[in-house]
Amino acid sequence: MTGLGSADVSTAPAPTTSAPAAAPANTRGRVITASMVGTTIEFFDFYAYATAASLVFPALFFPTQTPANQLLSSFAIFGVAFVARPLGSLIFGHFGDRVGRKTTLVASLLVMGIATFLIGVLPTASTPGFTVLAPAILVLLRFCQGIGLGGEWSGAALLATENAPPGKRALYGTFPQLGAPIGFILSNLLFVVLSVQLTDAQFMSWGWRLPFLLSSILVIVGLWVRLKLMESPAFQKVIDEQRVAAVPIARVFRTAWKPLILATIAMVATYVLFYLMTAFLMVVGTTAADEETARAAAEAAGKPFDAAGFAPGLGFERPQFLTMLIIGVVFFGIFTLVSGPLADRMGRRKLLLGVTVGIGIFGLLIEPMVQAGTAGAMATLIIGFTLMGLTFGPMAAYLPEMFASDVRYTGSAVSYNMASVIGAAPAPYAMIALWQLLDGPLWLVGGYLTLAAVITIVALLIGKETREVDFLA
């Protein structure tokens, strides 16, 4: 039997209860640890940049611009990584489907880790001779971060799901997904500690660099775990049967173009929701709630204040809102794990359809909820991150199941990362622009999320259930 990504997508899939050709070479503990630790490191690095892009990069790398333009410039560079991710998926997907999952996972981790460390030692625009060069180098390093992450997720997802026992692929797939909330919590806890322990001047001068530099320790741990892995049974079968594709991306476009499109669109709402809950709400939450407070804060920091470019936010102190975000992300982690057994029992498509409808409704309710004081803002974070866990968790099984094993790395990587270009890359920039346009109200931003949910629902309705596909095919 063939998987959904094969040339004959109409063939009825074989049940997952069929006996595998050989026992998995990796132990359950090694699979779970290596898939989760690797993505934790990758997302720690990625979130360190996202947090810095909200809090410090606007002033450090674009000091001559207005506050509004500083934010927009910072998030434009933030989006560079999403443009790079499809290229990373092509590079690492090619080698993942030709050389194997293990070697490719190690390489993607190194690329991401080195780029992140170098951001931590990068001179800012105030350094003599780096006024233009510093932002340019930041763009390059951000691009390299995107290349690394473009190959990381799919490899980690395949490591977990291709070693999963029958009937538990979605459950095993939640472990690499769990790296996202864990990486977020570790990164932002570090930023909270630094914000509390350091003065604003110290944090702006050197404190922001520490998360980027400390990531090197996590990279060493991740490499040590991944170098102990054996190749997955599914890819070993591809080798044994001499089905390795000479050019995997060409085979994907030839045999699985429809799953590629549907898998891409199925991830759009997930991406838009996540970057609304993190990068965008970080800015809104920590922006002064009135012009007088914002002007006083700018004067105290010695920065220019442009009233014309000011959109009132929620007025939380940075450590307080980071703590609220961390509490919300705990729900992200919990419901990521909950989503696995649900998707194994209900089916991936049915669960994702229900959750995406919930995301669309949530978008319509963001404005009144987030404006209802501290309790309303906290409820917004909890509900949003709960939905995030329920939609993100099943994706590590759903996307790979849409492709046959000889092109699974490439197909799932390209679709996952093309979705980032559509859903994630423009989201922070567009949301900030919509927020600035209305000078405070968020109903347009909520509508942006609802539109993304509608687009995803269409793809899920067109697509097929993948729970029963033969993963060794």
N, C-alpha and C positions, 0 to 999 in steps of 0.2 A: 504494500500500500504506500501511497505517497502523502507527504505533508501538503498543507495548503499552498506552499510556495512552489510546488512542482509545476511542470508543464500542464498537467491535467488537473486543474483545480476542482473539477466537478466530481472526481473520483471519491467515493465514500471513504472516510478515514478509518483506519484500524483502531480498535479500542486500546486504551493505555494499559489494560490488564495483560496484554500479550507479553510473554517473557522476553527480557532483553537478551541480546546475543551473548553478553558476557557480564560478569559482575563488575560494578564500578571499581576503578582502580584507586579512587580516593575515598578515604573514610568520611563519614558524615561530618564529624567535627572539623576536619581539614577543609572540606568544601564550604561549610558555613562560615568558618573563620576567615578563609582566604577571600571569599566573595564579599563578606561584610567589611572586613578590615580595609580592603582595597578601595571600595567606594566611600568608606568613611574618610579616608585620606584625601581622595579626589574631591569630595564635596567640602571637606574642611578648607582645602585650598581655595575652592571656588567661592565659598561663602565669605572667606576672609576678604577677598576682593570685593564682593558685593557690599559687605558692611563698610569697608573703607571707601567705596565709591559713594556711599550715602553720607558718611560722616566727615572724612578728611580729604579725599582726593580733589573735590571741587576747589578748595582753597589752595592746596599744595601744588597742583599742576596747572591751574587756570586762574592765577591770582589777579589778573588784570580785567577779568570779565565781571559782569553784574552777577549777583547771587543766583538769579534764575538761570542765566546762561552757563554759570559754573556747573550747576546741577545737570543741565542738559548735556554739556560737553562730557562730564564724567560718565553719565549713563550711555552716551553714544559710544565711548570706548568700552564700557561694560558690554555693549552689544556686539563688539568686534569678535568676541569669543564664539558667539553663536553663529556668526558667518563662517568661522574657521572650523566649527564642529563637523559639518558635512564633509569637508576635506579630510579631517581626521578619521571620520568613519570610512571613507574610501581607502585611505592608506592602511589603517589598522584592520579594516574588514578584509581587504585583499590578503594580507598576511595571516589573519586569523583563519581564513578559509583555505589557505594554501600551506602554511607552516604549522599552524595549530593554535589553540587557545592560550596555552601557558606562556609561550615566548612573547606573544603579542600583548598579553596582560602586563608582563614585566616592562616591556618597552613603553607602553602608554603611561604607566605610572612614573617612569623616569622623566619623560617629557614634561608631564604636568608638574612634577616635584621640582625640577630644575628651574622652570620658568617662574614658579611661585617664590622660590628662594631668591632669585635675582630681583624680583619686585621688592623684596625686603631690603635690598642694598642699593636701590635705584636713587640717584640724586633727584631732588625736586626742582621745580622750575625756578626757585629762588637761588639755586646754586649758580655761581658765575659760569657762563658758557652753556648752561642747560635750559635756558628759557624756552627754546623751541625743541631742543633735543630730548629733554626729559619726557614730555608728552608723547613724542614719537617713539621712544624706546618702550614706554608703557604700552602703547598700542601693539608693538611687536611682541612683547612678553604676554600680553593678554591674548594675542592671536595664538601663541604657543600653548597657553593654557587650554584654549579651545580645541586645538589639535589633539592634545593628550586626552581630554575628556571625551572627545569624539570617538575614541577607540576604547575607552575604559568601560563604559556602562554595558555595552553589548557583551564584551568578554566576561564580565562579572556575572551578568544574567545567564549566559550560557554555561558558565562554570557551575552555577547552582542548579539550573533546570536540567541540564544534560546528565547530571549525576543524581537526580531525584528519583526516589522509588515510585512505582506506579501509583497514580492517583494523588500524588502530592507535589506536582510540579509548581502550582501556584504558591503553596506554602513555602517550598524551598526558594522560590523566586522572590519572596518578601525579604529574604536576608540581605541580598545586595541592595534592595530598596531601602532597607533600614539604615544603611550607611548615610543616606541623605539627612534624616533628622539627627542622627548621632553626630555627623560632621558639623551640622548647623549648630547644635548645642555646644559642642566643644569650642568651635570658633567664637561664638558669641559670648559664652561664659568667659573666655579669655578677654574679649573686648570689655565686658562688664567689669572684671577685676582690674584691668588697666585703667578704665575710666574712673573707678573709685580710688585707686591707689595713687594715680598720677594727677598732677595738675593739668589743666587744659593745654598749657604751654608745653609741658613735658610730653603729653600724648601727641600733640601735633608735631613736635620736634622729632621724637624717636620712638615713642611708645607704640604707634600704629605699626611699626616694622616687626615687632616681636612675633605676632601670629604667623607672618610669612616666613620668618627665619626658623621658628620652632617646628614648622611643617617638615623640615628635613629629618627630624627624629622619627616622625610617623612614616615617612617614606622608607627609611631603613627597615622599620618593623614590617611594613607591607612587602618589601622585596624579600625579606627573609622567609615570610610565610609562603609567598607565591612560588619561590624557587623550589619548594618542596613538593609542588603539585605534580601529578601525573596527567597525561592527556585524557580528555573525556572519552567515554565509550562511543558516543555518536560520531565524533570526528575520527576516532581510530577506525571505525567501520568504513568511513568514507575513504580512508587511506587503503585499508585492506581490499576494498572493492574497486580501487583505482578510479574513484569518481571525483578526484580533486579537480576543481575548475582551473583552467589556465588563466582566465580573467573573470573572477567571480562577479564583478559588477555587470559585465556583459551578459552573463548567464542569468543574473537577477532580472535585468530589463527584458530579456528574451522570454523567460519562463514564469516570472512572478511580478509583472508590472502592476497588476491590479491589487494584490496584497500590499505592495510597496506604497501605493497611493493611499489605500484605506488605513494602513498602519500609521502613516504619517499624520493624516487628518485626525485619527483617533486620539492622538496625544496633544492636540492643540489646546483644548480646555485645561488640561493638566498643567501645561506650562504657563498659561496666562494666569491661572489661579495662584500658582506658586509665587510668581514674581510680583503679583499684586500683594500677596500676604507678607512678603519679605522685603524686597528692595523698595517697593512703592510705599507701603505703610510705614516703613522705617523713616522715610523722609517726612511724610504727613504727621506721624506721631511725634516727632521731635522738632517740628517747626512751631514757632510761637503762635499762640491762638489769636493774638491781636497785634496790630501794627506798632503800637507804642512799646510793647515788650520786645518785639523783634528789633526795633530801632535801638533800644537801650542795650540789647545783647550785642548788636553789631558794633556799637560805639565802645562797649567794654572790651571787645576783642580787637579793636582797632581796624575794623573792616568797613568798607562803604556799604550804605544801605540804600536800596532802590525801592521806594514805595510802590512805584508803578509795576514792579515785577514781583510784588509780595502777594502770596496766596496764604491765608491763615490756615494753620494746622491744628493739631490737638493740644500742643503745648506741654507735652511730657518731657521730663528730664531724660537725657540719653540713657543713663543706667537703668532708670525705671522702665522705660519702654523696651529696652533690650531684655530685661527680666520678664516682662509680659510676653514678649515674643518667644522666649525660651519655654515659658509655661505652655504657650500654644503649640509649640513644636513637640512637646511631650505627647500631646494628643495625636499629632502627626505620626509619631513613632508607634504608639499603641494601636492606632487604627490601620497602620500599614501591616502590622502583624495579624490583626483581626481579618483583614481583607483576604489573606491567603486561604484559610479554611473556607471562608464564604465563597470564594471563586472556585475552589475545588468542588464544593457542594452544589452551588447554583449554576456554575458556568461563568466564564469570563464576561461574555457579551451582556448577559442579563444583569449582572451586578454593575457593570460599567454604565449601562443605560440608566439604571435607577440613580446612581450617584451623579451622573452628568446632568440629569434633570434637576437634582438638588443643587448643583453648582449654578445652573441657570437661575433658579429661584433666589439663591443666595446673592447673586449679583444685583437683583432688584431690591434687596433689603439692606445692602451695605450702607447707603446714605443715612437712613434713620438710626441704624444700629451704632455706627461708629461715632455719631454725634451725641449719643446718650450717655456722656460722661465716662468715667473710668470703667464702670461695670459694663456699659455698652461696648466700649473698645475691647475689653477682655473677652466678652461674649463673641464679638466678631472674630477675634483671633482663634478662639477655641473651635467655633463652628467651621471656620474656613480651613483650619488645619486638620480637623476631623475629616472633612470632605477630601482634603488633599491626600491623606493616608489611604482612604478607601479607593481613590482613583489611581494613585501612583503604585500601590502595592501589586495589583494584578498585572501591570504592564510588563514586568520581567518575564512572565509566562506567556501573556497574550501576543506580544509582538514576535518573539522567536518562534512560536507555534505556527505562525503564518508562512514560514519559509522552510524548505527542505534543508537537511543537514549539510549539504555541500555548499550552500550559499547562505546559511543561517546567520553567520557572523556579519556578513556584508549587508544582507537584507534588513536585519533588525537594527544594525548600527545606522544605516543610511536613513531609514524611516524615523528612528528616534531623534536623530540630529537634524534632519530636514524639518521636523516638527518644531525644533528649537528655533530655526530661522523664522518660521511662520508665527509661532506662538510666543516665544520668549524674547527674541532679539528686539522686536519693536515695542514690547509691552511696557517696560519701565519708562522709556522715552515718551511713548504715546500717552501713558497714564499721567505723567507729570505735566505734559502739555495740555491735556484735557482739564486737569485740576487747576493749572494756572489760568486757563481760558475762563473758567467760571469763578475764579478768585475764592476758592474754598469748597463749595459743594462737590460731592463725589458721585452724583447720580450718573453722569456720563461715563465715569470710570466703571461703575457697576454695570452699565449697559454694555460696555466693551467686553466684560467677562461673560455676560449673558449671551452676546452674539457668538463668542467663542464656543460656548456650551452648545448652542444650536448647531453650529458647524460640525462639532464632534458627534452629536446625536445622529446626524444624517449619515456619517461614515459608519457608525456602529450599526445602524439599521440596515445598511447595504451589506455590511460584512457578515461573516458566518461565525458560528460557535467553533472554538478551537480546542476545547477541553479533551476531546477524544482522539486527536491526531496521533499518528505513530511517530514518536520523536526520533527514532533511529532511521527513519526513511530519508 
